[in-house]
Amino acid sequence: MRFAVLGVIEAYADERPVDLGHAVQQGVLAALLVDAGRVVSADQILERVWNDRLPHRAVDNLYTYISRLRRIEGVDIVRRQGGYVLDVVPDAVDLHRFRALLDEAYGLADAEAVVLLDEALGLWRGEPFGSLDTPWFAALRGRLVKERFAAWLHRNDIVLRRGGHAELIPDLLAATAESPRDERLAGQLMLALYRDGRQAESLSLYDRLRRRLAEEQGVDPSPPLQRLHLQVVSADAAIAAPVERTVPCQLPARPPVFVGRASELEALDGRSSGVVVIGGPGGVGKTSFVLRWAYDRLDRFPDGQLYLNLRGFDPTAAPLEPVVALRGFLDALQVPPERIPDDVDARSTLFRGLVARRRLLVVLDNARDEGQVRPLLPGGSECLVVVTSRSRLTGLVAAEQARPLRMPMLEVSEAAALLTHRIDRRGLADEAAVEELVRFTGGLPLALAVVAARAIAHPEIPLGALVAELRDEQGRLDALDAGDPASSVRAVTSWSYHGLSADAARLFRLLGVHSGPDIGLAAASALAGVTAVQVRPLLAELNRTHMVDEHEPGRFRSHDLLRAFAREQASEDEAHEALGRVLDHYLHTGFAAERRLSPHWPPIALAEPRAGAAPRAIATYDEAIAWFTAEHAAILAATELAVASGDFDTHAWQIPWTISTFLTRSGRWDQRAATQQIALDAAKRLGDRAAQAAALHLLGRVRSMAGDHAQALADLTGALTLYQEIGDLTGEATTHFSLGLASGGREDHETALNHAYRALELFRATEDRPWEAFSVSALGWYSARLGQDEPAIAYSSEALQLLRDVGDRDCEAHVLRTLGYVHHRRGEYVLAADYHALAGDLFHALGDTYSEAATADQLGDARHHAGDADAARQAWQRAEALLSDLGHPDAEAVRAKLTPPRN
């Protein structure tokens, strides 16, 4: 049975309508449906259906109606102690389905949430409960209408965030005509009109609302609407339409030539979901096979393709940790950094939930073992996961029921066909030479590719001569003859390497020095010590001969065995010089980028870059974020390489300094902590007390963010001592500020206040206006936490003025939250709510999700005490959703506020 009350009251058995009798009988059923599965007393039913219009012998009438309803097939009304229970799954009642969908939607990412919201709103067919007009039904109808309206507004916000403003305008226009005083509705329409190129209409709408509010209520529009109005007037880029999101398409390029593998293709075709493990030795063509199969069947995966090289057998780097791999998938699925949890289990849970309903292909390439793969397996039954590995991964076959698929060497005929196709010579008739080449390469596709590249590069050389060259290197082909293809790649690569131009060969050697997952054009230029113009044709030559792969425009990577071979060819001196240049490139470019992200943080002193390092100029905040996003994995690898080399400890502490702000803002706190520990160790080896102080300071701050306040205080105290010993007043001042944060985190607000006072004294002595503003704001917060309301308001008001002078929105948001906190405690709930609303908007714009959630919780408290229950619930729902997304324990306390107390 399926029951519907969001409109006229109806029921369906196997989708056939059921006669429910006259209106009063339907009312009795509706009174039970509202509390489906729960006991409803006879008095409650009478009050709901008749109220003060009870008929003569009302209880007898009720029994009659219940008896009639029981005769309807599928209507199971059970007599229980205290009343009656309609025994039905709540999900079978559209009202409960509606609310369940809303509850689920509020906790999901936008793409998933809008689907559920559409389903929920689609359940409505008219006014709930039809013509039933008793006070109880009327009140419930009113609440449901408000819930529907709130859900519709929430959906509008999502659609606006995803660039769907045009589709909203007609409905928003109609809704504002009906509710001309609703400021949230007006704000949505203003934004939609502005993004649709109708700025004048957007401003006119605001002007009409402003005049209406002034004339009818004597008030101005709310601060958020006033701010939106200013943004529309100034055509602020912050409210421009977002770029439409697309499905992830992470597959590397389609292999241009592919032969054979008919039985393997057929076997993989037989799997539409689940897990397939493709095993075989390195270089056998597992990846090319999967990519060719996938590209020919993209229509099977309308929700996209995810790809990761897990580096399970990379001789130059450790296997990719599942927590890092999951970060890559969540980034590709456009999960905001602030929503991504730190630990692997939480990330895995989030990933499974996001893809549970999607039809995705997930390719996990070069897996090391089962433990590396299991956290990356998606939930649901719609995804197909293809794992390639040099191991058999029998644990996945046993526990996850994965289908094993072995990738053998190419048959002689297949290998010959592959070689012939790649060389593509007309009149190729030296079949004996082809057979010899196939034999010497052992049917290994990677080796065949290098042979073909050699033949293409030198078409004047007969194949017989190539065979002779291979034969001359018998010493390096012993492993191939023994059936181990890995060393044959070294042999084949060596003569392919010798066929490169001198400059390309030098670049290839130096690329082996670089240990990142890939390299950009500018970093490759630094490695070689030449300009980008000079390095482009060299990379093009390496790309043509398959020595590197341009997997995306301007970024290059190479097979792990080729890179291992390249490192062997570089002399110690040229490798050392190249490493110095590329480390200088990352250090100086990273420093320039960091200055855009955090211009007020005290800088460090850098040595001049080496000749040829060619650091980039970073002009804007967005350019800095883009550069760090593209390069951060390579920068982290470079940091480890600086340590491993033993000669670059200055880079080993300074490079982590440059990337620390980016790692914090992108939610990579674990990476920031790890790199600052590397920095501290390097600074100690150097005996550089200033460097140790800087590293300890940044390490203490990230530990405080992560909640390790005791260790944070120890680190920061150590940094403070060092700064005092070397006479660095700015370092001493900023460390006092950070010690205040760490002390506040431990609820020691008296100590925090003292640190903030000391920081303020030092910053005023050094005439540092931005940090003076930050310190005054901290005094306001710690005073508020100590119950000192008047000083808290005074400090916060002073801080707001200073912050607006220096233009720091982040600290401004925290000060507004402090003012909301103080006014709430003073019983000034409406004013407190206004401050919290302004702070929450700023935190949202800055991407500070935890602070936004905490502020929404406080906003709900203020609205609740001000008597606005609906607004309070909306704020708490927002807080609970954000905290749940972060996996934060505070979510439970907020959830309790949303749960009505039991009688």
HELIX and SHEET records of a PDB file:
HELIX    1   1 ALA A   23  LEU A   33  1                                  11    
HELIX    2   2 ALA A   42  VAL A   49  1                                   8    
HELIX    3   3 ALA A   58  ARG A   70  1                                  13    
HELIX    4   4 PRO A   90  ALA A   92  5                                   3    
HELIX    5   5 ASP A   94  ALA A  105  1                                  12    
HELIX    6   6 ASP A  110  LEU A  121  1                                  12    
HELIX    7   7 PRO A  135  ARG A  161  1                                  27    
HELIX    8   8 HIS A  165  GLU A  178  1                                  14    
HELIX    9   9 GLU A  183  ARG A  195  1                                  13    
HELIX   10  10 GLN A  199  GLU A  216  1                                  18    
HELIX   11  11 PRO A  223  VAL A  233  1                                  11    
HELIX   12  12 ALA A  237  ILE A  239  5                                   3    
HELIX   13  13 ALA A  262  ASP A  269  1                                   8    
HELIX   14  14 LYS A  286  TYR A  295  1                                  10    
HELIX   15  15 LEU A  298  ARG A  300  5                                   3    
HELIX   16  16 PRO A  322  ALA A  332  1                                  11    
HELIX   17  17 PRO A  337  ARG A  339  5                                   3    
HELIX   18  18 VAL A  344  VAL A  355  1                                  12    
HELIX   19  19 GLU A  370  VAL A  373  1                                   4    
HELIX   20  20 ARG A  374  LEU A  376  5                                   3    
HELIX   21  21 THR A  394  ALA A  399  1                                   6    
HELIX   22  22 VAL A  412  ILE A  423  1                                  12    
HELIX   23  23 GLU A  431  THR A  441  1                                  11    
HELIX   24  24 PRO A  445  ALA A  457  1                                  13    
HELIX   25  25 LEU A  463  ASP A  472  1                                  10    
HELIX   26  26 GLN A  474  ARG A  476  5                                   3    
HELIX   27  27 ASP A  478  ASP A  481  1                                   4    
HELIX   28  28 PRO A  485  HIS A  498  1                                  14    
HELIX   29  29 ALA A  502  LEU A  511  1                                  10    
HELIX   30  30 LEU A  521  ALA A  528  1                                   8    
HELIX   31  31 ALA A  532  ARG A  544  1                                  13    
HELIX   32  32 ASP A  560  GLN A  569  1                                  10    
HELIX   33  33 GLU A  572  LEU A  597  1                                  26    
HELIX   34  34 TYR A  621  SER A  645  1                                  25    
HELIX   35  35 ASP A  649  ARG A  665  1                                  17    
HELIX   36  36 TRP A  669  LEU A  686  1                                  18    
HELIX   37  37 ARG A  689  MET A  705  1                                  17    
HELIX   38  38 HIS A  709  ILE A  726  1                                  18    
HELIX   39  39 LEU A  729  GLY A  745  1                                  17    
HELIX   40  40 HIS A  749  ALA A  765  1                                  17    
HELIX   41  41 ARG A  769  ARG A  785  1                                  17    
HELIX   42  42 ASP A  789  VAL A  806  1                                  18    
HELIX   43  43 ARG A  809  ARG A  825  1                                  17    
HELIX   44  44 TYR A  829  LEU A  846  1                                  18    
HELIX   45  45 THR A  849  HIS A  865  1                                  17    
HELIX   46  46 ALA A  869  LEU A  886  1                                  18    
HELIX   47  47 ASP A  890  LEU A  898  1                                   9    
SHEET    1   A 3 ARG A   2  ALA A   4  0                                        
SHEET    2   A 3 GLU A  10  ALA A  13 -1                                        
SHEET    3   A 3 ARG A  16  PRO A  17 -1                                        
SHEET    1   B 2 ILE A  77  ARG A  80  0                                        
SHEET    2   B 2 GLY A  83  LEU A  86 -1                                        
SHEET    1   C 5 GLN A 305  ASN A 309  0                                        
SHEET    2   C 5 LEU A 361  ALA A 367  1                                        
SHEET    3   C 5 LEU A 384  SER A 389  1                                        
SHEET    4   C 5 GLY A 274  GLY A 279  1                                        
SHEET    5   C 5 ARG A 403  ARG A 406  1                                        
SHEET    1   D 3 ILE A 519  GLY A 520  0                                        
SHEET    2   D 3 ARG A 555  ARG A 557 -1                                        
SHEET    3   D 3 ASP A 549  GLU A 552 -1                                        
END                                                                             
